[in-house]
Amino acid sequence: AIQKAQVSLSVEAQVLLPTYDALRQRLQSKVDPYSKYPKINKKEDLLIPDEFKFTCKNENFLIYDSGQDDPDRIIIFGILKKYSSYN
């Protein structure tokens, strides 16, 4: 998409633009929705943001978390549904 846009510009305008790689990096940083979250190296450093604990329908998505202090931390995500049988 970047190259197609650049081709349609005059040579004078192309000279004023940042390099292809600079434009690509700028676009990638805007597209990555997770870039705002810190990178972690240890599971003990993981903090689960509230937006990942609930679905779009505001249902619990985080079913279980044994805790940040647990050396064998267990995290379970899912949606609990109640099923009823119709007879």
Jmol script that loads the backbone (N, CA, C; Angstrom):
load data "model"
ATOM      1  N   ALA A   1       0.826  -1.196   0.000  1.00  0.00           N
ATOM      2  CA  ALA A   1       0.000   0.000   0.000  1.00  0.00           C
ATOM      3  C   ALA A   1       0.869   1.260   0.000  1.00  0.00           C
ATOM      4  N   ILE A   2       1.982   1.216   0.731  1.00  0.00           N
ATOM      5  CA  ILE A   2       2.868   2.385   0.792  1.00  0.00           C
ATOM      6  C   ILE A   2       3.465   2.647  -0.581  1.00  0.00           C
ATOM      7  N   GLN A   3       3.934   1.590  -1.235  1.00  0.00           N
ATOM      8  CA  GLN A   3       4.571   1.755  -2.539  1.00  0.00           C
ATOM      9  C   GLN A   3       3.586   2.274  -3.577  1.00  0.00           C
ATOM     10  N   LYS A   4       2.347   1.792  -3.544  1.00  0.00           N
ATOM     11  CA  LYS A   4       1.331   2.276  -4.485  1.00  0.00           C
ATOM     12  C   LYS A   4       1.073   3.762  -4.276  1.00  0.00           C
ATOM     13  N   ALA A   5       1.022   4.181  -3.026  1.00  0.00           N
ATOM     14  CA  ALA A   5       0.786   5.593  -2.736  1.00  0.00           C
ATOM     15  C   ALA A   5       1.964   6.445  -3.189  1.00  0.00           C
ATOM     16  N   GLN A   6       3.175   5.950  -3.000  1.00  0.00           N
ATOM     17  CA  GLN A   6       4.363   6.713  -3.389  1.00  0.00           C
ATOM     18  C   GLN A   6       4.465   6.872  -4.906  1.00  0.00           C
ATOM     19  N   VAL A   7       4.079   5.862  -5.649  1.00  0.00           N
ATOM     20  CA  VAL A   7       4.181   5.905  -7.109  1.00  0.00           C
ATOM     21  C   VAL A   7       3.308   7.012  -7.683  1.00  0.00           C
ATOM     22  N   SER A   8       2.170   7.257  -7.065  1.00  0.00           N
ATOM     23  CA  SER A   8       1.249   8.265  -7.596  1.00  0.00           C
ATOM     24  C   SER A   8       1.696   9.698  -7.300  1.00  0.00           C
ATOM     25  N   LEU A   9       2.742   9.873  -6.504  1.00  0.00           N
ATOM     26  CA  LEU A   9       3.235  11.210  -6.163  1.00  0.00           C
ATOM     27  C   LEU A   9       4.280  11.681  -7.166  1.00  0.00           C
ATOM     28  N   SER A  10       4.419  12.982  -7.235  1.00  0.00           N
ATOM     29  CA  SER A  10       5.479  13.539  -8.079  1.00  0.00           C
ATOM     30  C   SER A  10       6.831  13.241  -7.449  1.00  0.00           C
ATOM     31  N   VAL A  11       7.886  13.316  -8.239  1.00  0.00           N
ATOM     32  CA  VAL A  11       9.242  13.074  -7.745  1.00  0.00           C
ATOM     33  C   VAL A  11       9.584  14.073  -6.645  1.00  0.00           C
ATOM     34  N   GLU A  12       9.148  15.314  -6.813  1.00  0.00           N
ATOM     35  CA  GLU A  12       9.416  16.344  -5.805  1.00  0.00           C
ATOM     36  C   GLU A  12       8.773  15.978  -4.458  1.00  0.00           C
ATOM     37  N   ALA A  13       7.557  15.458  -4.507  1.00  0.00           N
ATOM     38  CA  ALA A  13       6.859  15.066  -3.274  1.00  0.00           C
ATOM     39  C   ALA A  13       7.497  13.821  -2.657  1.00  0.00           C
ATOM     40  N   GLN A  14       7.919  12.882  -3.492  1.00  0.00           N
ATOM     41  CA  GLN A  14       8.546  11.657  -2.994  1.00  0.00           C
ATOM     42  C   GLN A  14       9.830  11.952  -2.228  1.00  0.00           C
ATOM     43  N   VAL A  15      10.571  12.949  -2.671  1.00  0.00           N
ATOM     44  CA  VAL A  15      11.824  13.324  -2.011  1.00  0.00           C
ATOM     45  C   VAL A  15      11.563  13.825  -0.591  1.00  0.00           C
ATOM     46  N   LEU A  16      10.414  14.445  -0.372  1.00  0.00           N
ATOM     47  CA  LEU A  16      10.093  15.013   0.938  1.00  0.00           C
ATOM     48  C   LEU A  16       9.591  13.970   1.939  1.00  0.00           C
ATOM     49  N   LEU A  17       9.200  12.808   1.451  1.00  0.00           N
ATOM     50  CA  LEU A  17       8.659  11.764   2.332  1.00  0.00           C
ATOM     51  C   LEU A  17       9.764  11.062   3.112  1.00  0.00           C
ATOM     52  N   PRO A  18       9.407  10.504   4.281  1.00  0.00           N
ATOM     53  CA  PRO A  18      10.360   9.635   4.991  1.00  0.00           C
ATOM     54  C   PRO A  18      10.644   8.399   4.139  1.00  0.00           C
ATOM     55  N   THR A  19      11.668   7.659   4.496  1.00  0.00           N
ATOM     56  CA  THR A  19      12.010   6.447   3.751  1.00  0.00           C
ATOM     57  C   THR A  19      10.893   5.415   3.879  1.00  0.00           C
ATOM     58  N   TYR A  20      10.910   4.458   2.977  1.00  0.00           N
ATOM     59  CA  TYR A  20       9.920   3.376   2.999  1.00  0.00           C
ATOM     60  C   TYR A  20       9.943   2.658   4.346  1.00  0.00           C
ATOM     61  N   ASP A  21      11.144   2.321   4.847  1.00  0.00           N
ATOM     62  CA  ASP A  21      11.262   1.610   6.127  1.00  0.00           C
ATOM     63  C   ASP A  21      10.723   2.438   7.282  1.00  0.00           C
ATOM     64  N   ALA A  22      10.982   3.745   7.269  1.00  0.00           N
ATOM     65  CA  ALA A  22      10.476   4.611   8.338  1.00  0.00           C
ATOM     66  C   ALA A  22       8.951   4.661   8.311  1.00  0.00           C
ATOM     67  N   LEU A  23       8.370   4.757   7.124  1.00  0.00           N
ATOM     68  CA  LEU A  23       6.905   4.750   7.011  1.00  0.00           C
ATOM     69  C   LEU A  23       6.327   3.420   7.479  1.00  0.00           C
ATOM     70  N   ARG A  24       6.966   2.319   7.080  1.00  0.00           N
ATOM     71  CA  ARG A  24       6.488   0.983   7.469  1.00  0.00           C
ATOM     72  C   ARG A  24       6.519   0.814   8.984  1.00  0.00           C
ATOM     73  N   GLN A  25       7.607   1.243   9.621  1.00  0.00           N
ATOM     74  CA  GLN A  25       7.713   1.130  11.079  1.00  0.00           C
ATOM     75  C   GLN A  25       6.655   1.973  11.768  1.00  0.00           C
ATOM     76  N   ARG A  26       6.419   3.155  11.253  1.00  0.00           N
ATOM     77  CA  ARG A  26       5.404   4.031  11.848  1.00  0.00           C
ATOM     78  C   ARG A  26       4.025   3.403  11.746  1.00  0.00           C
ATOM     79  N   LEU A  27       3.717   2.804  10.602  1.00  0.00           N
ATOM     80  CA  LEU A  27       2.427   2.142  10.434  1.00  0.00           C
ATOM     81  C   LEU A  27       2.303   0.922  11.333  1.00  0.00           C
ATOM     82  N   GLN A  28       3.350   0.132  11.452  1.00  0.00           N
ATOM     83  CA  GLN A  28       3.300  -1.060  12.296  1.00  0.00           C
ATOM     84  C   GLN A  28       3.085  -0.693  13.753  1.00  0.00           C
ATOM     85  N   SER A  29       3.700   0.378  14.219  1.00  0.00           N
ATOM     86  CA  SER A  29       3.527   0.752  15.621  1.00  0.00           C
ATOM     87  C   SER A  29       2.102   1.216  15.881  1.00  0.00           C
ATOM     88  N   LYS A  30       1.444   1.772  14.880  1.00  0.00           N
ATOM     89  CA  LYS A  30       0.058   2.210  15.037  1.00  0.00           C
ATOM     90  C   LYS A  30      -0.906   1.034  14.946  1.00  0.00           C
ATOM     91  N   VAL A  31      -0.545   0.022  14.178  1.00  0.00           N
ATOM     92  CA  VAL A  31      -1.425  -1.111  13.953  1.00  0.00           C
ATOM     93  C   VAL A  31      -1.391  -2.097  15.114  1.00  0.00           C
ATOM     94  N   ASP A  32      -0.274  -2.222  15.799  1.00  0.00           N
ATOM     95  CA  ASP A  32      -0.127  -3.206  16.868  1.00  0.00           C
ATOM     96  C   ASP A  32      -0.936  -2.791  18.095  1.00  0.00           C
ATOM     97  N   PRO A  33      -2.070  -3.435  18.341  1.00  0.00           N
ATOM     98  CA  PRO A  33      -2.910  -3.034  19.474  1.00  0.00           C
ATOM     99  C   PRO A  33      -2.312  -3.402  20.836  1.00  0.00           C
ATOM    100  N   TYR A  34      -1.288  -4.238  20.840  1.00  0.00           N
ATOM    101  CA  TYR A  34      -0.706  -4.688  22.096  1.00  0.00           C
ATOM    102  C   TYR A  34       0.572  -3.954  22.459  1.00  0.00           C
ATOM    103  N   SER A  35       0.984  -3.021  21.638  1.00  0.00           N
ATOM    104  CA  SER A  35       2.235  -2.305  21.907  1.00  0.00           C
ATOM    105  C   SER A  35       2.150  -1.457  23.172  1.00  0.00           C
ATOM    106  N   LYS A  36       0.935  -1.154  23.621  1.00  0.00           N
ATOM    107  CA  LYS A  36       0.790  -0.336  24.835  1.00  0.00           C
ATOM    108  C   LYS A  36       1.029  -1.140  26.114  1.00  0.00           C
ATOM    109  N   TYR A  37       1.088  -2.457  25.994  1.00  0.00           N
ATOM    110  CA  TYR A  37       1.296  -3.295  27.168  1.00  0.00           C
ATOM    111  C   TYR A  37       2.780  -3.596  27.339  1.00  0.00           C
ATOM    112  N   PRO A  38       3.248  -3.625  28.583  1.00  0.00           N
ATOM    113  CA  PRO A  38       4.678  -3.882  28.798  1.00  0.00           C
ATOM    114  C   PRO A  38       5.047  -5.316  28.421  1.00  0.00           C
ATOM    115  N   LYS A  39       6.242  -5.479  27.916  1.00  0.00           N
ATOM    116  CA  LYS A  39       6.768  -6.816  27.632  1.00  0.00           C
ATOM    117  C   LYS A  39       7.251  -7.395  28.958  1.00  0.00           C
ATOM    118  N   ILE A  40       6.917  -8.650  29.217  1.00  0.00           N
ATOM    119  CA  ILE A  40       7.325  -9.266  30.478  1.00  0.00           C
ATOM    120  C   ILE A  40       8.335 -10.370  30.209  1.00  0.00           C
ATOM    121  N   ASN A  41       9.207 -10.595  31.172  1.00  0.00           N
ATOM    122  CA  ASN A  41      10.208 -11.653  31.064  1.00  0.00           C
ATOM    123  C   ASN A  41       9.906 -12.816  31.993  1.00  0.00           C
ATOM    124  N   LYS A  42       9.149 -12.550  33.054  1.00  0.00           N
ATOM    125  CA  LYS A  42       8.822 -13.593  34.029  1.00  0.00           C
ATOM    126  C   LYS A  42       7.317 -13.622  34.229  1.00  0.00           C
ATOM    127  N   LYS A  43       6.775 -14.812  34.433  1.00  0.00           N
ATOM    128  CA  LYS A  43       5.330 -14.921  34.624  1.00  0.00           C
ATOM    129  C   LYS A  43       4.866 -14.197  35.882  1.00  0.00           C
ATOM    130  N   GLU A  44       5.780 -14.017  36.831  1.00  0.00           N
ATOM    131  CA  GLU A  44       5.423 -13.311  38.064  1.00  0.00           C
ATOM    132  C   GLU A  44       5.136 -11.831  37.795  1.00  0.00           C
ATOM    133  N   ASP A  45       5.661 -11.321  36.697  1.00  0.00           N
ATOM    134  CA  ASP A  45       5.463  -9.913  36.359  1.00  0.00           C
ATOM    135  C   ASP A  45       4.158  -9.660  35.606  1.00  0.00           C
ATOM    136  N   LEU A  46       3.451 -10.728  35.255  1.00  0.00           N
ATOM    137  CA  LEU A  46       2.236 -10.584  34.458  1.00  0.00           C
ATOM    138  C   LEU A  46       1.104  -9.983  35.280  1.00  0.00           C
ATOM    139  N   LEU A  47       0.629  -8.849  34.835  1.00  0.00           N
ATOM    140  CA  LEU A  47      -0.568  -8.230  35.390  1.00  0.00           C
ATOM    141  C   LEU A  47      -1.627  -8.290  34.302  1.00  0.00           C
ATOM    142  N   ILE A  48      -2.760  -8.877  34.592  1.00  0.00           N
ATOM    143  CA  ILE A  48      -3.805  -9.020  33.589  1.00  0.00           C
ATOM    144  C   ILE A  48      -4.690  -7.777  33.631  1.00  0.00           C
ATOM    145  N   PRO A  49      -4.688  -6.986  32.563  1.00  0.00           N
ATOM    146  CA  PRO A  49      -5.526  -5.789  32.532  1.00  0.00           C
ATOM    147  C   PRO A  49      -7.006  -6.158  32.588  1.00  0.00           C
ATOM    148  N   ASP A  50      -7.811  -5.286  33.169  1.00  0.00           N
ATOM    149  CA  ASP A  50      -9.246  -5.541  33.292  1.00  0.00           C
ATOM    150  C   ASP A  50      -9.901  -5.819  31.945  1.00  0.00           C
ATOM    151  N   GLU A  51      -9.420  -5.182  30.886  1.00  0.00           N
ATOM    152  CA  GLU A  51     -10.040  -5.378  29.577  1.00  0.00           C
ATOM    153  C   GLU A  51      -9.885  -6.809  29.065  1.00  0.00           C
ATOM    154  N   PHE A  52      -8.955  -7.588  29.647  1.00  0.00           N
ATOM    155  CA  PHE A  52      -8.793  -8.985  29.265  1.00  0.00           C
ATOM    156  C   PHE A  52      -9.528  -9.925  30.219  1.00  0.00           C
ATOM    157  N   LYS A  53     -10.134  -9.387  31.243  1.00  0.00           N
ATOM    158  CA  LYS A  53     -10.840 -10.217  32.217  1.00  0.00           C
ATOM    159  C   LYS A  53     -12.312 -10.390  31.872  1.00  0.00           C
ATOM    160  N   PHE A  54     -12.805  -9.585  30.933  1.00  0.00           N
ATOM    161  CA  PHE A  54     -14.223  -9.611  30.582  1.00  0.00           C
ATOM    162  C   PHE A  54     -14.392  -9.638  29.066  1.00  0.00           C
ATOM    163  N   THR A  55     -15.489 -10.225  28.612  1.00  0.00           N
ATOM    164  CA  THR A  55     -15.797 -10.240  27.183  1.00  0.00           C
ATOM    165  C   THR A  55     -16.455  -8.919  26.801  1.00  0.00           C
ATOM    166  N   CYS A  56     -16.734  -8.764  25.517  1.00  0.00           N
ATOM    167  CA  CYS A  56     -17.437  -7.561  25.036  1.00  0.00           C
ATOM    168  C   CYS A  56     -18.841  -7.462  25.628  1.00  0.00           C
ATOM    169  N   LYS A  57     -19.402  -8.601  26.011  1.00  0.00           N
ATOM    170  CA  LYS A  57     -20.731  -8.624  26.629  1.00  0.00           C
ATOM    171  C   LYS A  57     -20.645  -8.514  28.144  1.00  0.00           C
ATOM    172  N   ASN A  58     -19.467  -8.151  28.643  1.00  0.00           N
ATOM    173  CA  ASN A  58     -19.209  -7.962  30.073  1.00  0.00           C
ATOM    174  C   ASN A  58     -19.370  -9.248  30.884  1.00  0.00           C
ATOM    175  N   GLU A  59     -19.111 -10.389  30.247  1.00  0.00           N
ATOM    176  CA  GLU A  59     -19.106 -11.670  30.956  1.00  0.00           C
ATOM    177  C   GLU A  59     -17.685 -11.934  31.444  1.00  0.00           C
ATOM    178  N   ASN A  60     -17.572 -12.624  32.576  1.00  0.00           N
ATOM    179  CA  ASN A  60     -16.239 -12.987  33.069  1.00  0.00           C
ATOM    180  C   ASN A  60     -15.527 -13.853  32.042  1.00  0.00           C
ATOM    181  N   PHE A  61     -14.294 -13.482  31.703  1.00  0.00           N
ATOM    182  CA  PHE A  61     -13.472 -14.274  30.798  1.00  0.00           C
ATOM    183  C   PHE A  61     -12.328 -14.924  31.568  1.00  0.00           C
ATOM    184  N   LEU A  62     -11.901 -14.273  32.643  1.00  0.00           N
ATOM    185  CA  LEU A  62     -10.879 -14.845  33.518  1.00  0.00           C
ATOM    186  C   LEU A  62     -11.603 -15.718  34.537  1.00  0.00           C
ATOM    187  N   ILE A  63     -11.504 -17.018  34.346  1.00  0.00           N
ATOM    188  CA  ILE A  63     -12.201 -17.956  35.228  1.00  0.00           C
ATOM    189  C   ILE A  63     -11.412 -18.180  36.510  1.00  0.00           C
ATOM    190  N   TYR A  64     -10.088 -18.294  36.379  1.00  0.00           N
ATOM    191  CA  TYR A  64      -9.278 -18.590  37.560  1.00  0.00           C
ATOM    192  C   TYR A  64      -7.872 -18.040  37.372  1.00  0.00           C
ATOM    193  N   ASP A  65      -7.330 -17.478  38.448  1.00  0.00           N
ATOM    194  CA  ASP A  65      -5.935 -17.039  38.489  1.00  0.00           C
ATOM    195  C   ASP A  65      -5.415 -17.379  39.878  1.00  0.00           C
ATOM    196  N   SER A  66      -4.419 -18.248  39.953  1.00  0.00           N
ATOM    197  CA  SER A  66      -3.891 -18.652  41.255  1.00  0.00           C
ATOM    198  C   SER A  66      -3.071 -17.547  41.913  1.00  0.00           C
ATOM    199  N   GLY A  67      -2.766 -16.508  41.177  1.00  0.00           N
ATOM    200  CA  GLY A  67      -2.122 -15.344  41.784  1.00  0.00           C
ATOM    201  C   GLY A  67      -0.699 -15.111  41.336  1.00  0.00           C
ATOM    202  N   GLN A  68      -0.323 -13.860  41.391  1.00  0.00           N
ATOM    203  CA  GLN A  68       1.006 -13.437  40.963  1.00  0.00           C
ATOM    204  C   GLN A  68       2.110 -14.049  41.814  1.00  0.00           C
ATOM    205  N   ASP A  69       1.823 -14.319  43.075  1.00  0.00           N
ATOM    206  CA  ASP A  69       2.836 -14.843  43.989  1.00  0.00           C
ATOM    207  C   ASP A  69       3.018 -16.356  43.884  1.00  0.00           C
ATOM    208  N   ASP A  70       2.135 -17.030  43.156  1.00  0.00           N
ATOM    209  CA  ASP A  70       2.209 -18.483  43.017  1.00  0.00           C
ATOM    210  C   ASP A  70       3.320 -18.849  42.030  1.00  0.00           C
ATOM    211  N   PRO A  71       4.357 -19.598  42.470  1.00  0.00           N
ATOM    212  CA  PRO A  71       5.444 -19.971  41.555  1.00  0.00           C
ATOM    213  C   PRO A  71       4.974 -20.890  40.422  1.00  0.00           C
ATOM    214  N   ASP A  72       3.870 -21.588  40.637  1.00  0.00           N
ATOM    215  CA  ASP A  72       3.286 -22.455  39.608  1.00  0.00           C
ATOM    216  C   ASP A  72       1.953 -21.871  39.146  1.00  0.00           C
ATOM    217  N   ARG A  73       1.973 -20.602  38.857  1.00  0.00           N
ATOM    218  CA  ARG A  73       0.756 -19.856  38.534  1.00  0.00           C
ATOM    219  C   ARG A  73      -0.056 -20.543  37.442  1.00  0.00           C
ATOM    220  N   ILE A  74      -1.361 -20.595  37.688  1.00  0.00           N
ATOM    221  CA  ILE A  74      -2.302 -21.158  36.725  1.00  0.00           C
ATOM    222  C   ILE A  74      -3.330 -20.086  36.408  1.00  0.00           C
ATOM    223  N   ILE A  75      -3.521 -19.843  35.120  1.00  0.00           N
ATOM    224  CA  ILE A  75      -4.509 -18.872  34.662  1.00  0.00           C
ATOM    225  C   ILE A  75      -5.433 -19.599  33.698  1.00  0.00           C
ATOM    226  N   ILE A  76      -6.735 -19.500  33.938  1.00  0.00           N
ATOM    227  CA  ILE A  76      -7.714 -20.150  33.068  1.00  0.00           C
ATOM    228  C   ILE A  76      -8.662 -19.088  32.528  1.00  0.00           C
ATOM    229  N   PHE A  77      -8.731 -19.015  31.200  1.00  0.00           N
ATOM    230  CA  PHE A  77      -9.666 -18.114  30.536  1.00  0.00           C
ATOM    231  C   PHE A  77     -10.761 -18.936  29.888  1.00  0.00           C
ATOM    232  N   GLY A  78     -11.946 -18.402  29.848  1.00  0.00           N
ATOM    233  CA  GLY A  78     -13.053 -19.083  29.194  1.00  0.00           C
ATOM    234  C   GLY A  78     -14.353 -18.406  29.557  1.00  0.00           C
ATOM    235  N   ILE A  79     -15.418 -18.945  29.027  1.00  0.00           N
ATOM    236  CA  ILE A  79     -16.746 -18.418  29.321  1.00  0.00           C
ATOM    237  C   ILE A  79     -17.571 -19.561  29.886  1.00  0.00           C
ATOM    238  N   LEU A  80     -18.126 -19.344  31.051  1.00  0.00           N
ATOM    239  CA  LEU A  80     -18.978 -20.355  31.667  1.00  0.00           C
ATOM    240  C   LEU A  80     -20.411 -20.118  31.208  1.00  0.00           C
ATOM    241  N   LYS A  81     -20.996 -21.122  30.630  1.00  0.00           N
ATOM    242  CA  LYS A  81     -22.377 -21.024  30.155  1.00  0.00           C
ATOM    243  C   LYS A  81     -23.222 -22.050  30.888  1.00  0.00           C
ATOM    244  N   LYS A  82     -24.414 -21.647  31.216  1.00  0.00           N
ATOM    245  CA  LYS A  82     -25.365 -22.584  31.806  1.00  0.00           C
ATOM    246  C   LYS A  82     -26.221 -23.136  30.678  1.00  0.00           C
ATOM    247  N   TYR A  83     -26.264 -24.444  30.603  1.00  0.00           N
ATOM    248  CA  TYR A  83     -27.058 -25.083  29.568  1.00  0.00           C
ATOM    249  C   TYR A  83     -28.307 -25.669  30.204  1.00  0.00           C
ATOM    250  N   SER A  84     -29.402 -25.484  29.539  1.00  0.00           N
ATOM    251  CA  SER A  84     -30.640 -26.089  30.026  1.00  0.00           C
ATOM    252  C   SER A  84     -31.161 -27.018  28.936  1.00  0.00           C
ATOM    253  N   SER A  85     -31.759 -28.090  29.367  1.00  0.00           N
ATOM    254  CA  SER A  85     -32.295 -29.035  28.380  1.00  0.00           C
ATOM    255  C   SER A  85     -33.780 -28.773  28.205  1.00  0.00           C
ATOM    256  N   TYR A  86     -34.197 -28.793  26.966  1.00  0.00           N
ATOM    257  CA  TYR A  86     -35.615 -28.621  26.657  1.00  0.00           C
ATOM    258  C   TYR A  86     -36.195 -29.980  26.319  1.00  0.00           C
ATOM    259  N   ASN A  87     -37.222 -30.376  27.033  1.00  0.00           N
ATOM    260  CA  ASN A  87     -37.855 -31.676  26.788  1.00  0.00           C
ATOM    261  C   ASN A  87     -39.193 -31.503  26.156  1.00  0.00           C
TER     262      ASN A  87
END
end "model"
wireframe off; spacefill off
backbone 0.3
color backbone group
